[in-house]
């Protein structure tokens, strides 16, 4: 039989834990120019959305590419401006890629245009690596302190040698680094040394959508989404790309007759060949009919509520692991890769189960352990309480406000920048 909704009393207790204020009090604060390289919506952009919305009365977001993120920001009352032109394509994590020369030639114009907007702010806040490069390169024009919200593990897993050298050099122009995990902070310190103050601020995630989802009937949601009502249902939420480990989960589920897996996400940056390979594997006899592709979805909280287990299967170290916290807020046990920032989120055996990266047999063993409904419920309740306590939006926004105010005060931002 399908797992039933927890008793009503459990819903009440969960909601009671999720009613804390999620925004610090407004006050007269510094003007911030947020800069992000992407118009697409990923974990970094969702985090920035919360921060920019909180500071929408005194700040602006500049995107270096257009896309649905611009629309999402505008819908939340955030002033947003797009400075596109293709230059950021030259600042890839590995190599320079097609069109790199054209992008490099366009880079000075982009740097100048962003610097012109930055000169009107008190603090420049780069949300991504390429945005950081543009902001630091323009610092001699805008003369404003630059904060980098580091959301990457800057090692050779993700970054080529040229990019690591560039980050080390550019770091000299940073005033402060905010790292989304200790793992990210440690990798940056190993690369760039001790010259820049760095502080760890874990992402905060609003529990409200998950509170609402917990009140929905799980079986009805499964039926509405074309998902099976019986058997173990496991879900992996994230962009379709090899390092997120969808293939690893497939090989684990192939070892588990009766289990079904759900993939929620899309190939946002051209990984269509990988998606085709996943669909071909899903059609093979040992998985046929047991893999559901739902594509990009906005109703993540409800879909997580549908699952028996949420899986994080990244084969490389995850800088933070937003989807892990989201699964915990959905009161679901999470089986996750024991690497990077995820180890700072999951207490192994208590709020989830950690497994080695790229290890399908270990993943299958952990999922088999969670075939027991009572064990899933116990672990899910503990996970929900831990996520609410440790990954509060209030804590994140308060920390960012404090750092921005400190940076502005120490850097003497009252000075005038030259005309740009």
C-alpha positions, 0 to 999 in steps of 0.5 A: 500500500502507498504510504499515507499522510502522517496524522493530523497532529504531526501536521500541526507540530510541523507547522508550529515549527515553521512559523518563525519570522523569515525576515529581519526588521527593515532599517536604513541600510546601504545600497547594494548592487547584486550581480549574477551571471545567469538568467536561468534559475538554479540554487544560487539564483533562488538564494539571491532571490531571497536576499534581493527581495529582502533588500528590494527597497534599496538595491538592484540586481544586474544579470549578465544574461537574460532568462526566467530569473529576470521575470522571477525577480521582477515579479517579487518587486526587485529592480532588475536590469540585464547587461547582456552581450555574450562576454561572460561566455569567455569566462567559462569554468574550463577552457575558453570554448567557442567564441571565446575571443569574441567574448573577451573583446566584448568584456571591457564594455561589459565591465564598464557598463556594470561599473557605471551602475556599481558607482551608484551603490555602496556595496557590490555583491557578486553572486556567482563566479563570473559575476565576481570577475566582472565586478572586480575587473571594474573596481578601479572604475567604481571604487566600491567594496566587492563581496563575493557570495561563494557558491562553488568549491573552487578545486579541479573538479569544477574549475580548470587550471586557468580559471583557478589562477584567475580566481586567485588573482581576482581575489585580491580585489575582494573585500569579503567572501561569504561562503555557503559552506565550510567546504566552499570556504576551505577550498577557497582558502587553499586556493587564494590564501588568507588575504581576504576575510571569509565567513560561512553563511549557510543558505536559509530556505523558507519552510512555508511551501513545505508546510503547505504541502504537508497538508496535501493528501500524498496519494492524491498528489501521486495520482495527479502526477501520474506516479504509482500508488504502491512500492518505494518511490524515490525522487532526485531533484536537480538539473539534468547533468552528469555530475548530479548523478541521475545515472547513479540512481538509475543503476541503484534502482535497477537493483531494486525490483518494485522501486520507482524513481522520479527525475525532476529537472531539465538540461538547463545548459545544453546537456540534451545528449545526457538527457537522451542517454538517461531516457535510453537507459530508462527504456531498458528491460530492468528499468522499463516503466520505473523511471518518470521524467517530470522536467522542470517544475515549480511545485517542488515542495508538493512533489517532494511530499509525494516521495518516500525518499529524496535522493541527492546523488552528486558524483562530485562534492556539492558546495552546499546542497539546497535540495537536501535541506528541501527534502528535509523540510518536506519531512522526507528522509534524504539519502545523500552523497557524503562529500562537500557541504552535504556533510554539514547538513545531514547527520548520518543515520539520524536525519538522513543517510550518507553514501559514498559518491558514485556508488550505486550498490551503496545507494541501493543498500541505503534505499532498501533500508528505508523501505520500512515505512516507520523508519522513514517517518521517524527519520523524516520528522527528525530531518524536518526539525533539524532543517528548520532549526539550522537553515533559517532564512532569518539567520541567513538574511541577518548575517548578510545584512551584518556583513554588508554593513560591516564591509561598507563601514570599513571600506569608506564607501562615501568616496566618489567614484570617477565618471565611467 
